[in-house]
């Protein structure tokens, strides 16, 4: 079994109460977005079907959905080829994040209690310790939990479900954005600014800080994507 098929199998969660075709689609989607199937790689429908011991119908459904999302493309004479995430995707996702994060943060700050702000402060202090000790993976998880805490406190479940749909993209971008110690330092400082803005209930400051924070992250990510030649649109 190839490493690519193993990656898709690893991301296939059969414990969920969903139709198999949706589970297969979600597994392929996550694997492609996280770069576990490299851009330019051909997806052999027959090979996947035989190795994963499932019919070709749900795989065909998954590839159709991925084509609609522009994550894969059909190349005549070759078959379905992975496109991966482009720089254009990064700009689009970050524009969406600016709107959603600002709404979640300004809503959450009005609902949070003194105890909630204490939890947030302790969380950031722990992040400082992890950053000083250069524990990158743990810090990455704590950054994710910081954002998740804000969305939870906003009490906007539909908003949270939209962000969940973007989770694999955000995970991919977060992996890139914290690869630099300098960027981690800036991100943590910006999280402190967001915390203080929320505590003072300053909606305008929150918007400015959130947009600046995400712009810094996006600029770093775009430079890294260009360096890694991830923007495969030029090859179409």
C-alpha positions in Angstrom: 0.0 0.0 0.0 1.4 3.4 -1.0 2.1 6.2 1.5 -0.7 8.3 -0.1 -3.3 5.6 0.3 -2.1 5.1 3.9 -2.6 8.8 4.5 -6.2 8.8 3.1 -6.9 5.6 5.2 -5.6 7.3 8.3 -7.9 10.3 7.8 -10.9 8.1 7.1 -13.1 8.1 10.3 -15.6 5.3 9.9 -17.0 5.8 13.4 -19.0 8.8 12.3 -22.7 8.3 11.5 -22.5 9.5 7.9 -22.9 7.9 4.4 -19.7 6.2 3.3 -19.4 8.6 0.3 -19.2 11.6 2.6 -16.6 10.0 4.8 -14.5 9.1 1.8 -14.8 12.7 0.5 -13.8 14.2 3.9 -10.8 11.8 4.1 -9.6 12.8 0.6 -10.3 16.5 1.3 -8.3 16.5 4.5 -5.4 14.6 3.0 -5.2 16.9 0.0 -5.4 20.1 2.0 -2.8 19.0 4.5 -0.5 18.3 1.6 -0.3 14.6 2.3 -1.1 14.0 -1.3 1.4 16.3 -3.1 0.3 18.7 -5.8 0.9 17.2 -9.2 0.2 13.6 -7.9 -2.3 11.5 -9.9 -5.1 9.9 -8.0 -5.7 6.4 -9.3 -9.4 5.6 -8.6 -8.9 1.9 -9.3 -5.9 1.6 -7.1 -7.6 3.4 -4.2 -10.7 1.2 -4.6 -8.7 -2.1 -4.5 -6.4 -1.1 -1.6 -9.1 0.4 0.6 -11.5 -2.4 -0.2 -14.4 -0.2 -1.2 -16.3 0.3 -4.4 -15.2 3.0 -6.9 -18.6 4.9 -6.6 -17.8 6.8 -3.3 -14.3 7.5 -4.6 -15.7 8.9 -7.8 -18.1 11.0 -5.7 -15.2 12.3 -3.6 -13.1 13.3 -6.6 -16.1 15.1 -8.2 -16.5 17.1 -5.0 -12.8 17.9 -4.8 -12.9 19.0 -8.5 -15.8 21.4 -7.6 -13.7 22.8 -4.7 -10.8 23.3 -7.2 -8.5 21.0 -5.1 -8.0 18.5 -8.0 -8.4 18.8 -11.7 -9.0 16.3 -14.6 -6.1 16.3 -17.0 -6.9 14.6 -20.4 -4.9 11.5 -21.0 -3.7 11.5 -17.4 -6.7 11.5 -15.1 -7.4 13.3 -11.8 -4.4 15.3 -10.6 -4.0 17.1 -7.2 -3.8 20.9 -7.4 -3.4 21.5 -3.7 -3.7 24.9 -2.2 -2.8 28.0 -4.2 -1.9 31.5 -3.1 -5.3 32.6 -4.4 -6.8 30.2 -1.9 -4.8 31.7 0.9 -6.0 35.3 0.2 -9.6 34.1 0.0 -9.5 32.1 3.2 -7.9 35.0 5.1 -10.5 37.4 3.9 -13.1 35.1 5.3 -11.2 34.7 8.5 -11.0 38.5 9.0 -14.8 38.8 8.8 -15.5 35.7 11.0 -12.8 36.3 13.6 -13.8 40.0 14.1 -17.4 39.0 14.5 -16.6 36.2 16.9 -14.2 38.3 19.0 -16.4 41.4 19.3 -19.4 39.2 20.2 -17.4 37.0 22.7 -16.0 40.0 24.6 -19.5 41.2 25.5 -20.4 37.8 26.9 -17.3 36.8 28.7 -17.0 36.9 32.5 -14.1 38.0 34.7 -13.3 34.3 35.1 -13.2 33.8 31.3 -10.7 36.6 31.0 -8.6 35.1 33.7 -8.6 31.8 31.9 -7.5 33.6 28.7 -4.7 35.4 30.5 -3.4 32.2 32.0 -3.6 30.5 28.6 -1.4 33.3 27.1 1.1 33.1 29.9 1.4 29.3 29.3 1.9 30.1 25.6 4.8 32.4 26.6 6.4 29.6 28.5 6.0 27.2 25.6 7.5 29.7 23.2 10.5 30.4 25.4 11.1 26.6 25.6 10.7 26.3 21.8 7.9 23.7 22.1 6.5 24.4 18.7 3.9 21.6 18.4 2.4 22.4 21.8 2.4 26.1 21.1 0.6 25.4 17.8 -2.1 23.5 19.6 -2.5 26.3 22.2 -2.8 28.9 19.4 -5.6 26.8 18.0 -7.2 26.6 21.5 -7.0 30.4 21.9 -9.1 30.9 18.7 -11.4 28.1 19.6 -12.0 29.6 23.1 -13.1 32.9 21.5 -15.5 31.1 19.1 -16.9 29.1 22.0 -17.5 32.2 24.1 -19.2 34.0 21.2 -22.0 31.4 21.6 -22.6 31.6 17.8 -22.8 27.9 16.9 -23.5 28.5 13.2 -20.5 30.7 12.9 -18.4 28.0 14.6 -19.7 25.4 12.1 -18.6 27.6 9.2 -15.1 27.8 10.7 -15.1 24.1 11.2 -15.5 23.6 7.5 -12.3 25.6 7.0 -10.4 23.7 9.7 -8.1 21.8 7.4 -7.2 24.9 5.5 -6.5 26.7 8.8 -4.4 23.8 10.1 -2.3 23.9 6.9 -1.7 27.6 7.1 -1.0 27.5 10.8 1.7 24.9 10.2 3.4 27.3 7.8 2.9 30.5 9.9 4.5 29.2 13.1 7.5 27.6 11.3 9.4 30.9 12.0 10.4 31.8 15.6 10.0 35.5 14.7 6.5 34.9 13.4 5.6 32.9 16.6 6.8 35.8 18.7 4.7 38.3 16.7 1.7 36.1 16.8 1.8 35.7 20.5 2.3 39.5 21.0 -0.8 40.0 18.8 -2.8 37.5 20.8 -2.0 39.6 23.9 -3.3 42.7 22.1 -6.5 40.9 21.1 -6.9 39.9 24.8 -6.5 43.5 26.0 -8.8 44.8 23.4 -11.5 42.4 24.4 -11.0 43.2 28.1 -11.4 46.9 27.4 -14.5 46.2 25.2 -13.0 48.2 22.3 -14.7 46.9 19.1 -12.7 49.2 16.8 -9.4 48.2 18.3 -10.4 44.5 18.0 -11.1 44.9 14.3 -7.9 46.7 13.7 -5.8 44.3 15.7 -7.5 41.2 14.2 -7.1 42.4 10.6 -3.4 43.4 11.3 -2.7 40.1 12.9 -4.2 38.1 10.0 -2.5 40.3 7.4 0.9 39.6 9.1 0.2 35.9 9.1 -1.0 36.0 5.4 2.0 37.9 4.2 4.4 35.4 5.9 2.4 32.5 4.5 2.4 33.8 0.9 6.2 34.3 1.0 6.6 30.8 2.3 4.3 29.4 -0.4 6.2 31.2 -3.1 9.4 29.9 -1.6 8.1 26.3 -1.6 6.5 26.8 -5.0 3.1 25.8 -3.8 1.3 28.1 -6.2 0.6 25.6 -8.9 -1.8 27.7 -10.8 0.9 28.8 -13.2 1.2 25.1 -14.3 -2.4 24.9 -15.5 
